[in-house]
């Protein structure tokens, strides 16, 4: 990790040209829209999801509990962790998941109540992390461990790996030093040998684009950019940037390519739909790293000695104080940048002033999106009228309802307690716990003769939107998978009606208030055609029929 400290004030490099304002353009890569809209930035980039679902996951390096903090006010703690973690060597955000490293041991944590913790293959001691829009990859010599929020894939290349990433369709892509020079390679899901390779004239930089369906590299003449399709690795459109690229990045909206070139040096903003140059700036030194912000309206860059902040449409760059770390500085909405200085954490405002941020600098500060899927215990109950019925029901739910687990965060908001939250065993002291220390909540099979008298499961208290009710447990499986993949937190509740018939409800939630659950039900009706209604856990009276 390289670090550097610069002046706390705001300054502009002397040799800057104007970073041009952003304008609309027609045309696109693939099937272009006739009237291309401006790229989404800031809060509009996450329209359809509240900014409250986006924030900063704070992981103590020396051990302790995680916190989820406000993206707009990093001193504000929204959620407090319950799981006591040991020391964390490194932490990497995957958007809606996080990879924690402890020595060579890797663990994947997601916001799912079902898949809260997963063991990954060990990382080589010298493995480096390469972040990408679809996840990231640990790379060491010829070995690649590609990681996404839903899993990992491990492949071995035929030469040293310069760059790698997980791509759409559970593929792995890489830039490899082949026998005859650098080449791009694509592995199909589950395959140990590349399905496609293509000789190229560059050893980097590389970025994934098109939502994991294309790769952007330097062009063959080294003076521009070329986009390659995945998995065919056919060259598509590109752009001239009048110099060999030293760093590449893609905006969160996948609309823009940010490129820094060596020769002048120069920083360029490219529209990925028609590959037109929409902004440029002269630099005092070429950028080595470009790190887009969470909402696309600002990015930070590192030139080997100092950090800078840029925003599309502005006429200059801003100096960023403090050290350059694997996680900081980080551009936040509204033009602010979270920095780590000798005086601690700070929030660099657009006017150049630095406000102190309450929190430990000795922690990993990761951009994180928890979505609608709350990190709480999940439980499912299967019909146990006979052992045969129970086995069939368990088979039907094998892929969607494994035992629930408590993840990094709890359902309780900071400063608020609830006696409805499932209890865990006593947490070990911070730093003493291993990654295996978590609490499991799973249904306990009852004897077949006692099935009718078995108590209903205890779910987290609160309000739920009921998405489906059926006499057949297996009928809930497909809808549950669809909702899970969309980021909803789903639960299955078994209940008995007045005729002593067993029904199964597919619940979404829990939500702290009835209006929140009503909003979720309205969203399900409006966006998915699901005739949802509200159920309050704790009062088992039927809210509407079965």
C-alpha positions in Angstrom: 0.0 0.0 0.0 1.4 3.3 -1.1 0.7 6.4 1.0 1.3 10.1 0.5 0.4 13.3 2.3 -0.3 16.5 0.6 -1.6 20.0 1.5 -5.0 20.2 3.2 -6.0 23.0 0.9 -7.5 22.9 -2.6 -5.2 23.5 -5.5 -5.3 23.2 -9.3 -2.4 21.9 -11.4 -0.8 24.7 -13.4 -0.9 22.9 -16.8 -4.6 22.0 -16.8 -6.9 22.4 -19.8 -10.7 22.6 -19.3 -12.5 19.4 -18.4 -15.3 19.9 -20.8 -19.0 19.9 -19.8 -21.0 16.7 -20.6 -23.4 16.8 -23.5 -25.8 14.3 -24.9 -24.9 12.3 -28.0 -26.7 9.9 -30.2 -25.7 6.4 -31.0 -24.7 3.5 -28.7 -22.7 0.3 -28.6 -24.8 -2.5 -29.9 -28.4 -1.3 -30.3 -28.2 2.5 -29.6 -31.1 4.5 -28.4 -32.1 7.2 -30.9 -32.0 9.9 -28.2 -29.3 8.9 -25.7 -30.0 10.3 -22.3 -27.4 11.9 -20.1 -25.6 9.3 -17.9 -27.1 8.8 -14.5 -25.2 10.4 -11.7 -25.6 10.9 -8.0 -28.9 10.0 -6.4 -30.5 9.4 -9.9 -28.0 6.6 -10.5 -29.7 4.6 -7.8 -33.3 5.6 -8.6 -35.7 2.9 -7.6 -33.7 2.3 -4.5 -33.4 4.7 -1.6 -29.9 6.1 -0.9 -30.5 4.6 2.6 -29.7 1.3 1.0 -26.3 2.5 0.0 -23.6 3.2 2.6 -20.2 2.4 4.0 -19.5 -0.9 5.6 -16.9 -0.4 8.3 -14.8 -3.5 9.2 -12.3 -3.1 12.1 -8.9 -4.3 11.2 -7.9 -5.5 14.6 -11.2 -7.3 15.3 -14.7 -6.3 16.5 -18.1 -5.8 15.0 -19.0 -4.2 11.7 -21.0 -1.0 11.2 -23.1 0.2 8.3 -22.8 4.0 8.0 -24.6 6.7 6.1 -23.3 7.4 2.6 -24.1 11.0 3.0 -23.0 11.4 6.6 -20.2 8.9 7.4 -20.3 9.8 11.1 -23.9 8.4 11.3 -24.2 4.7 12.2 -27.3 3.1 10.7 -26.7 -0.5 11.6 -24.5 -2.2 14.2 -23.0 -5.6 13.8 -23.6 -8.5 16.1 -21.0 -11.0 14.8 -17.6 -10.5 16.5 -14.8 -10.7 13.9 -11.2 -11.6 14.4 -8.5 -9.5 12.8 -9.0 -8.7 9.1 -5.9 -8.5 6.9 -7.9 -7.0 4.0 -11.5 -6.4 3.0 -12.9 -5.9 -0.5 -16.4 -4.7 -1.5 -18.4 -6.5 -4.2 -21.3 -4.1 -4.0 -23.8 -6.2 -2.1 -21.2 -8.5 -0.6 -17.8 -8.3 1.0 -14.7 -10.5 1.0 -12.7 -10.6 4.2 -9.2 -11.9 4.2 -7.3 -13.2 7.2 -3.9 -14.4 6.2 -4.7 -16.7 3.3 -8.2 -17.5 4.5 -11.0 -15.9 2.6 -14.7 -15.5 3.6 -17.6 -14.2 1.5 -20.3 -12.3 3.4 -23.5 -11.2 1.7 -26.7 -9.5 2.9 -28.7 -12.6 2.4 -30.1 -14.2 5.5 -29.6 -17.6 3.9 -26.1 -17.2 2.4 -24.6 -14.9 5.0 -21.2 -16.5 5.1 -19.3 -18.8 2.7 -15.9 -20.2 2.7 -13.7 -19.4 -0.4 -10.6 -21.2 -1.5 -7.5 -20.0 0.2 -5.7 -17.1 -1.5 -1.9 -17.4 -2.3 0.2 -15.4 0.1 1.2 -13.0 -2.8 -2.2 -12.7 -4.4 -3.3 -9.2 -5.4 -6.9 -8.1 -5.6 -8.2 -6.6 -8.9 -11.6 -4.9 -8.5 -14.1 -4.9 -11.3 -17.8 -3.9 -11.8 -19.0 -7.5 -11.6 -17.0 -8.4 -8.5 -13.2 -8.9 -8.4 -10.4 -11.4 -8.6 -7.4 -12.6 -6.6 -4.5 -13.1 -9.0 -1.1 -14.7 -8.3 1.2 -15.7 -11.2 -1.0 -18.0 -13.3 -3.8 -18.6 -10.8 -7.1 -16.7 -10.8 -9.8 -16.8 -8.1 -12.7 -14.8 -9.5 -15.3 -13.7 -6.9 -18.9 -12.4 -7.2 -21.6 -11.9 -4.6 -23.0 -15.3 -5.5 -19.9 -17.4 -5.6 -16.3 -17.9 -6.9 -14.5 -19.6 -9.7 -10.9 -20.8 -9.8 -8.9 -21.2 -13.0 -5.3 -21.6 -14.0 -4.0 -19.7 -17.0 -1.2 -20.7 -19.5 1.0 -17.9 -18.4 1.4 -15.0 -15.9 -1.9 -13.1 -15.4 -1.8 -9.3 -15.9 -5.5 -8.7 -15.2 -8.6 -10.8 -14.5 -12.3 -10.4 -13.6 -15.5 -12.3 -13.3 -17.8 -11.6 -16.3 -21.5 -12.1 -17.2 -22.7 -15.7 -17.5 -20.4 -16.9 -14.7 -17.4 -16.6 -17.0 -13.9 -15.6 -16.1 -11.9 -13.2 -18.4 -8.2 -12.4 -18.2 -5.2 -10.8 -19.9 -2.5 -13.4 -19.9 1.1 -13.5 -21.0 1.0 -16.3 -23.5 3.8 -18.1 -25.3 3.7 -15.6 -28.2 2.9 -12.5 -26.2 -0.2 -11.1 -24.4 -3.6 -12.5 -25.1 -7.1 -12.2 -23.8 -8.8 -15.4 -22.6 -12.3 -16.3 -21.7 -13.3 -19.4 -19.5 -16.9 -20.6 -19.7 -18.6 -21.5 -16.4 -17.1 -24.6 -14.8 -14.4 -25.1 -17.5 -10.7 -25.4 -16.7 -9.5 -24.4 -20.2 -10.2 -21.2 -22.0 -13.0 -21.4 -24.5 -11.7 -18.4 -26.5 -8.3 -16.6 -26.7 -7.2 -13.6 -28.7 -3.7 -12.2 -29.2 -3.5 -8.5 -28.4 -0.8 -5.9 -28.4 -1.2 -4.6 -24.8 -0.3 -5.8 -21.3 -2.8 -3.4 -19.7 -4.5 -1.5 -18.4 -7.9 -3.3 -18.8 -11.4 -2.7 -17.6 -14.6 -4.6 -17.7 -17.6 -2.8 -19.3 -21.1 -3.4 -20.7 -22.2 -5.1 -17.4 -19.6 -7.8 -17.8 -20.2 -8.4 -21.5 -17.2 -6.5 -22.9 -13.6 -5.6 -22.2 -11.8 -2.3 -22.9 -8.1 -2.3 -23.6 -5.5 -0.2 -25.3 -5.7 -0.4 -29.1 -3.2 -2.2 -31.2 -1.4 1.0 -32.1 -1.2 2.0 -28.4 -2.8 5.4 -29.0 -6.4 4.7 -28.2 -9.0 2.2 -26.8 -10.6 -1.0 -28.2 -13.7 -2.8 -26.9 -13.8 -6.6 -27.1 -17.0 -8.7 -27.0 -17.3 -11.5 -24.4 -17.1 -14.5 -25.1 -16.2 -14.2 -28.8 -13.4 -11.6 -28.2 -14.3 -9.7 -31.4 -13.0 -6.1 -31.6 -15.7 -3.5 -31.7 -15.7 0.3 -31.6 -13.0 2.3 -29.8 -11.6 5.8 -29.4 -8.4 7.6 -29.9 -7.0 9.3 -26.8 -3.7 10.5 -28.4 -1.5 8.4 -26.1 -1.0 5.0 -24.4 -3.4 4.6 -21.5 -1.9 4.4 -18.1 -5.2 3.7 -16.2 -8.8 2.8 -17.2 -12.1 2.7 -15.3 -15.8 2.5 -16.0 -18.5 4.6 -14.4 -21.1 2.9 -12.2 -23.7 3.5 -14.9 -21.4 1.8 -17.5 -22.0 4.9 -19.6 -18.5 6.4 -19.5 -15.0 5.2 -19.8 -12.3 7.2 -17.9 -8.9 7.0 -19.4 -5.6 8.5 -18.4 -2.8 8.6 -21.0 1.0 8.8 -20.5 2.3 10.8 -23.4 1.1 14.4 -22.6 0.0 13.3 -19.9 -3.8 13.6 -20.3 -7.1 12.5 -18.6 -10.1 11.8 -20.9 -13.8 11.1 -20.4 -15.2 8.9 -23.2 -18.9 8.2 -24.0 -19.0 4.4 -24.3 -22.1 4.4 -26.6 -20.6 6.3 -29.5 -16.9 6.5 -28.3 -16.8 10.3 -28.5 -14.6 12.3 -26.3 -16.7 14.5 -24.0 -14.0 15.9 -21.7 -10.3 16.1 -21.4 -7.6 17.6 -19.1 -3.9 18.1 -19.2 -2.1 16.7 -16.1 1.2 17.3 -14.4 1.8 13.6 -14.0 0.0 10.6 -15.5 -2.6 8.8 -13.3 -1.7 5.3 -12.2 -5.1 4.5 -10.7 -8.7 5.7 -11.3 -11.3 4.9 -8.7 -14.9 5.9 -9.6 -17.2 7.0 -6.8 -20.3 5.1 -5.7 -22.8 7.2 -7.6 -20.8 8.2 -10.7 -20.7 12.0 -10.3 -17.1 12.1 -9.1 -13.9 9.9 -9.1 -10.6 10.0 -7.4 -7.2 9.3 -9.0 -3.6 8.6 -7.9 -0.5 9.8 -9.8 2.1 8.0 -7.7 2.7 11.0 -5.4 -0.6 12.7 -4.8 -4.4 12.0 -5.0 -6.8 14.1 -7.1 -10.6 14.4 -7.4 -12.4 15.1 -10.7 -16.0 15.8 -11.6 -17.5 15.8 -15.1 -18.4 19.3 -16.1 -15.9 21.1 -13.8 -12.9 23.1 -15.2 -10.2 21.7 -12.9 -9.1 19.0 -10.6 -9.0 19.2 -6.8 -6.1 18.0 -4.6 -7.1 15.3 -2.1 -5.3 15.4 1.2 -4.1 12.3 3.1 -2.8 8.9 2.2 -3.9 6.6 -0.7 -5.1 3.3 0.7 -6.8 0.3 -0.8 -10.2 1.7 0.4 -9.7 5.5 0.7 -10.0 8.1 -0.6 -13.6 7.4 -1.7 -15.9 9.8 -3.7 -19.3 10.1 -2.1 -22.5 11.7 -3.4 -22.7 15.5 -3.6 -19.0 16.0 -4.4 -17.6 15.0 -1.0 -14.6 12.7 -0.6 -13.9 10.5 2.4 -10.1 10.8 3.2 -7.7 9.5 5.8 -5.2 12.1 7.1 -2.7 12.3 9.9 -5.4 13.8 12.0 -7.8 11.0 11.4 -10.8 10.5 9.1 -12.2 13.5 7.3 -14.8 14.5 4.7 -13.4 16.7 2.0 -16.2 19.1 1.0 -16.4 20.6 -2.5 -15.3 24.0 -1.1 -12.0 22.4 0.0 -12.6 22.3 3.7 -12.2 19.0 5.7 -14.7 18.1 8.3 -13.8 15.5 10.9 -15.5 12.1 10.7 -16.3 10.1 13.9 -14.9 6.6 13.5 -11.8 4.5 13.5 -9.2 5.1 10.8 -7.9 1.7 11.6 -10.7 0.0 9.8 -11.7 -0.8 6.2 -14.3 1.7 4.8 -16.1 -0.1 2.0 -18.9 1.1 -0.3 -21.8 -1.3 0.3 -25.4 -1.8 -0.9 -27.6 -3.9 1.4 -30.7 -3.7 -0.8 -34.0 -5.1 0.4 -32.6 -8.3 1.7 -32.1 -7.8 5.4 -29.2 -9.5 7.1 -31.3 -11.4 9.7 -31.9 -15.1 10.5 -34.2 -16.9 8.1 -36.2 -20.0 8.9 -38.4 -22.3 6.9 -40.8 -25.0 8.1 -41.7 -28.0 6.1 -44.8 -30.2 6.4 -44.1 -33.2 8.5 -47.3 -35.2 8.3 -45.1 -38.1 7.2 -41.3 -38.5 6.8 -41.8 -38.9 3.1 -43.6 -35.6 2.8 -40.8 -33.9 4.8 -38.1 -35.3 2.6 -39.9 -34.2 -0.6 -40.4 -30.7 0.8 -36.8 -30.4 1.8 -35.6 -31.5 -1.6 -37.9 -28.8 -3.2 -36.3 -26.1 -1.0 -32.7 -27.4 -1.2 -31.5 -24.6 -3.5 -33.5 -21.8 -2.0 -33.7 -22.4 1.8 -30.6 -23.8 3.4 -30.2 -23.1 7.1 -30.3 -19.4 7.9 -27.4 -17.6 9.4 -26.6 -14.3 11.0 -24.3 -12.2 8.9 -22.2 -9.2 9.6 -25.1 -6.9 10.5 -28.3 -7.3 12.6 -31.8 -6.1 11.9 -31.8 -3.7 14.8 -31.0 0.0 14.0 -28.3 1.7 16.0 -29.6 3.1 19.2 -32.8 0.9 19.1 -33.3 -2.4 20.9 -35.9 -5.0 20.2 -36.9 -8.1 22.0 -38.1 -9.6 18.7 -34.6 -10.0 17.3 -33.4 -13.6 17.4 -30.9 -14.0 20.2 -27.4 -15.4 19.6 -25.0 -17.0 22.0 -22.5 -14.9 23.9 -20.1 -13.2 21.4 -16.4 -13.9 22.0 -14.1 -11.0 22.7 -13.1 -9.0 19.7 -10.0 -10.4 18.1 -10.5 -13.9 19.6 -13.3 -15.1 17.2 -12.6 -17.0 14.0 -14.7 -16.6 10.9 -16.6 -19.7 11.9 -18.2 -17.9 14.9 -21.8 -17.2 13.9 -25.2 -18.3 15.0 -27.4 -20.6 13.1 -31.2 -20.7 13.1 -32.7 -23.7 11.4 -36.0 -25.6 11.8 -35.7 -28.7 13.9 -37.5 -31.7 12.5 -40.4 -33.0 14.7 -41.6 -36.6 15.0 -44.2 -37.3 12.4 -46.9 -38.1 14.9 -46.4 -34.7 16.6 -46.4 -32.7 13.4 -49.9 -31.2 13.7 -49.0 -30.0 17.2 -45.6 -28.5 16.2 -45.2 -24.9 17.1 -45.0 -22.3 14.4 -41.5 -20.9 13.7 -40.4 -17.7 15.4 -39.5 -15.2 12.7 -38.0 -11.7 13.4 -40.8 -9.5 14.7 -42.2 -6.8 12.5 -44.4 -6.3 9.4 -44.2 -8.4 6.3 -45.6 -8.2 2.7 -47.3 -11.5 1.9 -46.4 -12.4 -1.7 -48.0 -15.8 -2.0 -50.0 -18.3 0.0 -50.4 -21.9 -1.0 -51.4 -25.3 0.4 -48.3 -26.7 -1.4 -44.9 -25.7 -0.1 -43.2 -26.4 -3.4 -45.4 -23.8 -5.1 -43.5 -21.1 -3.3 -40.1 -22.1 -4.6 -40.0 -20.4 -8.0 -41.4 -17.1 -6.8 -39.0 -17.1 -3.8 -36.0 -17.6 -6.1 -37.1 -14.7 -8.3 -37.6 -12.4 -5.3 -34.3 -13.5 -3.7 -32.4 -12.8 -6.9 -34.0 -9.3 -7.0 -32.6 -8.6 -3.5 -35.7 -9.1 -1.4 -35.5 -10.8 2.0 -37.9 -13.7 1.9 -39.2 -16.1 4.6 -41.7 -19.0 4.6 -44.3 -19.2 7.3 -46.4 -22.2 8.0 -49.9 -21.6 9.5 -53.1 -23.5 10.1 -56.6 -22.1 9.1 -59.9 -22.6 10.8 -60.4 -25.9 9.1 -57.1 -27.2 10.5 -55.6 -27.1 6.9 -51.9 -26.2 6.6 -51.0 -23.2 4.5 -47.6 -21.7 3.6 -47.0 -18.0 3.2 -44.1 -16.5 1.3 -43.2 -13.3 3.3 -41.1 -10.3 2.3 -39.5 -8.4 5.1 -39.5 -7.7 8.0 -40.2 -4.0 8.1 -40.1 -1.8 11.2 -43.5 -0.2 10.5 -46.8 -1.0 8.7 -46.4 1.8 6.2 -43.0 0.4 5.2 -44.6 -3.0 4.6 -47.5 -1.4 2.7 -45.0 0.3 0.5 -43.3 -3.0 -0.2 -46.6 -4.6 -1.0 -47.5 -1.7 -3.3 -44.1 -2.1 -5.1 -44.8 -5.9 -5.6 -48.2 -5.1 -7.0 -47.0 -2.3 -9.3 -43.7 -3.8 -10.6 -44.4 -7.5 -10.5 -48.2 -8.0 -10.6 -48.2 -9.7 -7.2 -51.3 -9.2 -5.2 -49.5 -8.7 -1.9 -51.0 -7.8 1.5 -49.5 -7.0 4.9 -48.9 -9.5 7.8 -47.7 -8.6 11.3 -45.6 -11.2 13.0 -46.5 -11.6 16.6 -50.2 -11.5 15.9 -51.0 -14.8 14.2 -54.6 -13.9 13.4 -55.1 -14.2 9.7 -55.0 -10.8 7.9 -56.7 -12.0 4.7 -57.8 -15.6 4.1 -55.0 -18.1 4.1 
